Amino acid sequence: METHKHFLIVNLIAGQGRCRELSPRVREELDRRGIDYDLHYTNEPLEATDVAKMGVEAGFTRIVAMGGDGTVNEVANGLVDADATLAVIPAGIGNDFTRMMGIPNNPIAALDLLSTGLERTIDLGRVADDRCFVNGMGIGIDAQVARDVLKMERLRGAAAYIYAAVKEVFRFRPFRVEISSADWREELDCLSLGVANGKYSGGGFKLAPLADMNDGLIDIAAIADFPRFQRLFRLPLVRAGRHINWSRVSYRQTEEATISSPEKLIAHLDGEPYVLPREPFKVEVLPDAVRVLVPA
């Protein structure tokens, strides 16, 4: 039987404290099952990326991210083209990556994959030759929603994202953006610009319903502005992924594209705030970049 060395990276502040609550129970279960692991708690933004690289250098064959989508993002950035496999114990707010991969949302059930899971190679997206994303990058209203959710203290999960989205529907102002690739170019006044590797963002919004993490492409979903009363009506349809054929939606699949805007754009990568360069920047796919442990 093949044995693995597991390196558990725990983000205690993930999920508005949910990860801190769950951590002792997860450790007890790992010990009960006799799973060999070492542990590191993260304390600083982006720390998990460097810690994941250290784990690989130390010979760990499985790097286990316990937290939310932001934690998964940081760990995945440390595993690009590495000889190690990413495993995930969900303990965040949105958990869009585990939803896409079919990983159980229950952290204890997710531990079963350490003994029964299969390895699957997935693509990542990359922004400006800088950071990679697992689910996607959002610019505009979805980035503002992500920032609003991070400030919440009581609401969690999908409810937090829906509440924030409804609030921003009435106050968010559209922004001008130009998107171009080798054979196409568009200029739009957008509410939302999503560059996706996976279908889901924002706690279950199916912003990129055609996305596949194994197709060697990124999906670009640009939603132009609507009157405010229409925004509210259309929000549930976007959540269900029923928006891509609207006349005010541009949906493209490509290997890379360039984005520019005369305005200062706000963005998120996998739910965490991200500072974009002011000059035109490239988004691209990194095919088969990371191995992930998923249900058989």
C-alpha positions as CSV (number, residue, x, y, z in Angstrom):
1,M,0.0,0.0,0.0
2,E,1.4,3.4,-1.0
3,T,2.0,5.7,1.9
4,H,2.2,9.5,1.9
5,K,3.6,12.3,4.0
6,H,0.9,14.9,4.6
7,F,1.7,18.5,5.4
8,L,-1.4,20.2,6.9
9,I,-1.5,24.0,6.4
10,V,-4.3,25.6,8.5
11,N,-5.6,29.1,8.1
12,L,-7.2,29.7,11.5
13,I,-8.9,32.9,10.4
14,A,-10.6,31.3,7.4
15,G,-14.4,31.1,7.4
16,Q,-14.8,34.0,9.9
17,G,-13.3,31.7,12.6
18,R,-14.9,28.5,11.4
19,C,-11.5,27.0,10.7
20,R,-10.3,27.7,14.2
21,E,-13.4,26.0,15.6
22,L,-12.9,22.9,13.4
23,S,-9.2,22.5,13.7
24,P,-9.0,20.5,16.9
25,R,-11.7,18.0,15.7
26,V,-9.8,17.5,12.4
27,R,-6.5,16.9,14.2
28,E,-8.2,14.4,16.5
29,E,-9.6,12.6,13.5
30,L,-6.3,12.5,11.7
31,D,-4.7,11.0,14.8
32,R,-7.5,8.5,15.2
33,R,-7.1,7.3,11.7
34,G,-3.3,7.0,12.1
35,I,-2.6,9.4,9.2
36,D,1.0,10.7,9.2
37,Y,1.1,14.5,9.1
38,D,2.9,17.6,10.1
39,L,1.2,20.9,10.8
40,H,1.7,24.6,10.2
41,Y,-0.7,27.4,11.2
42,T,-0.6,30.5,8.9
43,N,-0.6,34.0,10.4
44,E,0.1,36.3,7.4
45,P,-1.4,37.0,4.0
46,L,0.2,34.8,1.2
47,E,2.2,32.9,3.9
48,A,0.7,29.6,2.8
49,T,2.3,29.9,-0.6
50,D,5.8,29.9,0.9
51,V,4.9,27.3,3.4
52,A,3.6,25.0,0.7
53,K,6.9,25.3,-1.2
54,M,8.8,24.5,2.0
55,G,6.6,21.4,2.4
56,V,7.5,20.2,-1.1
57,E,11.2,20.8,-0.5
58,A,11.0,18.8,2.8
59,G,9.6,15.8,0.9
60,F,5.9,15.9,1.7
61,T,3.9,14.3,-1.1
62,R,0.6,15.7,-0.1
63,I,0.0,19.3,0.9
64,V,-3.3,19.7,2.7
65,A,-5.0,23.1,2.7
66,M,-7.5,23.7,5.5
67,G,-9.4,26.9,5.0
68,G,-11.5,28.6,2.3
69,D,-10.9,29.4,-1.3
70,G,-8.3,32.0,-0.4
71,T,-6.3,29.3,1.4
72,V,-6.6,26.9,-1.5
73,N,-5.4,29.7,-3.8
74,E,-2.3,30.4,-1.7
75,V,-1.3,26.7,-1.4
76,A,-1.9,26.1,-5.1
77,N,0.4,29.0,-6.0
78,G,3.1,27.1,-4.1
79,L,2.5,23.8,-5.9
80,V,2.6,24.9,-9.6
81,D,4.4,22.1,-11.4
82,A,5.6,20.6,-8.1
83,D,5.9,16.9,-7.4
84,A,3.2,17.0,-4.7
85,T,-0.6,16.7,-4.6
86,L,-3.1,19.3,-3.2
87,A,-5.7,18.0,-0.8
88,V,-8.4,20.3,0.7
89,I,-10.3,20.3,4.0
90,P,-13.0,22.9,3.4
91,A,-13.5,25.4,6.3
92,G,-14.2,28.7,4.5
93,I,-17.2,30.8,3.6
94,G,-17.8,30.1,-0.1
95,N,-15.9,26.8,-0.7
96,D,-16.3,27.2,-4.5
97,F,-13.3,25.0,-5.4
98,T,-14.5,22.0,-3.4
99,R,-18.0,22.5,-4.9
100,M,-16.4,22.3,-8.4
101,M,-14.3,19.3,-7.5
102,G,-17.1,17.3,-5.7
103,I,-15.1,17.4,-2.4
104,P,-17.4,17.0,0.6
105,N,-18.2,20.2,2.4
106,N,-18.0,18.5,5.7
107,P,-14.4,18.6,6.8
108,I,-14.4,15.2,8.5
109,A,-15.9,13.6,5.4
110,A,-13.3,15.3,3.2
111,L,-10.6,13.5,5.2
112,D,-11.8,10.2,3.6
113,L,-10.1,11.4,0.4
114,L,-6.7,11.0,2.1
115,S,-7.2,7.3,1.8
116,T,-9.8,6.8,-1.0
117,G,-9.3,9.8,-3.3
118,L,-7.9,9.9,-6.8
119,E,-5.3,12.3,-8.2
120,R,-6.6,14.6,-10.9
121,T,-4.5,17.3,-12.7
122,I,-6.2,20.7,-13.2
123,D,-5.4,23.9,-15.0
124,L,-4.8,27.2,-13.2
125,G,-5.3,30.7,-14.4
126,R,-2.6,33.4,-14.1
127,V,-2.8,37.2,-13.9
128,A,0.0,39.5,-15.1
129,D,2.7,36.8,-14.8
130,D,2.1,37.2,-11.1
131,R,-0.5,35.2,-9.1
132,C,-2.4,32.2,-10.2
133,F,-6.1,31.6,-9.5
134,V,-7.9,28.3,-9.0
135,N,-11.6,29.3,-9.4
136,G,-11.3,32.7,-11.0
137,M,-10.6,36.4,-10.9
138,G,-13.4,38.8,-10.6
139,I,-13.4,42.5,-11.5
140,G,-16.2,44.9,-10.6
141,I,-19.3,44.1,-8.6
142,D,-18.2,40.6,-7.7
143,A,-14.9,42.0,-6.4
144,Q,-16.9,44.5,-4.2
145,V,-19.1,41.7,-3.0
146,A,-16.1,39.6,-2.0
147,R,-14.7,42.6,0.0
148,D,-18.1,43.1,1.7
149,V,-18.3,39.5,2.7
150,L,-14.8,39.6,4.3
151,K,-16.0,42.4,6.6
152,M,-19.1,40.5,7.8
153,E,-19.1,39.0,11.3
154,R,-22.4,37.2,11.5
155,L,-23.5,35.8,8.1
156,R,-21.6,32.9,6.5
157,G,-21.6,30.9,3.4
158,A,-24.0,31.5,0.5
159,A,-26.2,33.8,2.6
160,A,-23.3,36.2,3.1
161,Y,-22.6,36.4,-0.6
162,I,-26.3,36.8,-1.6
163,Y,-26.9,39.6,1.0
164,A,-23.8,41.5,-0.2
165,A,-24.8,41.0,-3.9
166,V,-28.3,42.4,-3.3
167,K,-26.8,45.4,-1.6
168,E,-24.3,46.1,-4.4
169,V,-27.0,45.7,-7.0
170,F,-28.4,49.1,-6.0
171,R,-25.2,51.0,-5.5
172,F,-22.4,49.7,-7.8
173,R,-21.4,51.8,-10.7
174,P,-20.3,50.3,-14.0
175,F,-16.7,50.6,-15.3
176,R,-15.2,50.8,-18.8
177,V,-13.0,47.9,-19.9
178,E,-11.3,46.7,-23.1
179,I,-10.7,42.9,-23.6
180,S,-8.7,41.6,-26.5
181,S,-7.1,38.4,-27.7
182,A,-5.4,37.3,-30.9
183,D,-8.5,37.4,-33.0
184,W,-11.1,39.5,-31.2
185,R,-11.5,42.7,-29.2
186,E,-14.3,44.2,-27.2
187,E,-14.9,47.4,-25.3
188,L,-17.7,47.4,-22.7
189,D,-19.3,49.2,-19.8
190,C,-19.4,46.4,-17.3
191,L,-20.9,45.5,-14.0
192,S,-18.8,42.4,-13.7
193,L,-15.9,40.9,-15.6
194,G,-15.0,37.3,-14.6
195,V,-12.0,35.4,-15.8
196,A,-12.7,31.8,-14.7
197,N,-11.0,28.5,-14.4
198,G,-14.0,26.9,-12.6
199,K,-17.7,27.3,-12.9
200,Y,-18.4,28.8,-9.5
201,S,-17.5,32.0,-7.6
202,G,-19.0,34.0,-4.8
203,G,-20.3,31.1,-2.8
204,G,-22.1,29.2,-5.6
205,F,-22.7,31.8,-8.3
206,K,-22.3,29.9,-11.6
207,L,-20.6,32.9,-13.3
208,A,-18.9,30.7,-15.9
209,P,-21.2,27.8,-16.5
210,L,-19.1,26.3,-19.4
211,A,-15.8,26.3,-17.5
212,D,-13.8,23.1,-17.2
213,M,-10.7,22.9,-15.1
214,N,-9.1,20.5,-17.6
215,D,-9.8,22.1,-21.0
216,G,-6.7,24.3,-21.3
217,L,-8.9,27.4,-21.5
218,I,-10.0,30.3,-19.3
219,D,-13.6,31.5,-19.6
220,I,-14.2,35.3,-19.8
221,A,-17.7,36.4,-18.8
222,A,-18.4,40.1,-19.2
223,I,-21.7,41.4,-18.0
224,A,-22.7,44.9,-19.2
225,D,-24.7,47.3,-17.2
226,F,-28.5,47.0,-16.6
227,P,-30.9,49.4,-15.0
228,R,-31.1,48.8,-11.2
229,F,-34.5,47.2,-11.1
230,Q,-33.3,44.8,-13.8
231,R,-30.1,44.0,-11.9
232,L,-32.2,42.7,-9.0
233,F,-34.4,40.6,-11.3
234,R,-31.4,39.1,-13.1
235,L,-29.2,38.3,-10.1
236,P,-30.8,34.9,-9.4
237,L,-30.4,34.0,-13.1
238,V,-26.7,34.8,-12.9
239,R,-26.5,32.6,-9.8
240,A,-28.0,29.8,-11.8
241,G,-25.8,30.3,-14.8
242,R,-28.6,31.3,-17.1
243,H,-27.0,34.5,-18.3
244,I,-24.5,33.6,-21.0
245,N,-26.9,34.1,-23.9
246,W,-28.1,37.6,-22.9
247,S,-27.4,40.3,-25.4
248,R,-25.6,42.3,-22.8
249,V,-23.3,39.4,-21.8
250,S,-20.1,38.5,-23.7
251,Y,-18.8,35.0,-23.0
252,R,-15.5,33.8,-24.5
253,Q,-13.2,30.8,-24.0
254,T,-9.5,31.5,-24.8
255,E,-6.0,30.6,-23.8
256,E,-5.1,34.2,-23.0
257,A,-6.4,37.7,-23.2
258,T,-5.3,41.3,-22.4
259,I,-7.4,43.6,-20.2
260,S,-7.2,47.3,-19.9
261,S,-9.3,50.2,-18.5
262,P,-9.0,53.9,-18.0
263,E,-10.3,53.4,-14.5
264,K,-8.8,52.0,-11.3
265,L,-10.3,48.5,-11.2
266,I,-11.1,46.5,-8.0
267,A,-10.5,42.8,-8.2
268,H,-10.4,39.5,-6.3
269,L,-8.6,36.3,-6.8
270,D,-10.6,33.3,-5.4
271,G,-12.4,35.7,-3.1
272,E,-9.4,37.6,-1.7
273,P,-8.7,41.2,-2.6
274,Y,-6.1,41.6,-5.4
275,V,-4.4,44.7,-6.7
276,L,-4.3,44.9,-10.5
277,P,-1.6,46.7,-12.4
278,R,-2.8,50.0,-13.9
279,E,-1.3,49.3,-17.3
280,P,-2.9,46.6,-19.7
281,F,-2.3,43.2,-18.2
282,K,-2.5,39.6,-19.5
283,V,-4.6,36.7,-18.2
284,E,-3.8,33.2,-19.3
285,V,-4.3,29.5,-18.6
286,L,-1.6,27.3,-17.2
287,P,-2.6,23.8,-18.4
288,D,-2.2,20.8,-16.1
289,A,-0.5,22.9,-13.5
290,V,-1.5,21.2,-10.2
291,R,-2.5,17.7,-9.0
292,V,-5.6,17.6,-6.7
293,L,-7.0,14.8,-4.6
294,V,-10.7,14.3,-5.6
295,P,-13.4,11.7,-4.9
296,A,-13.1,8.4,-6.8
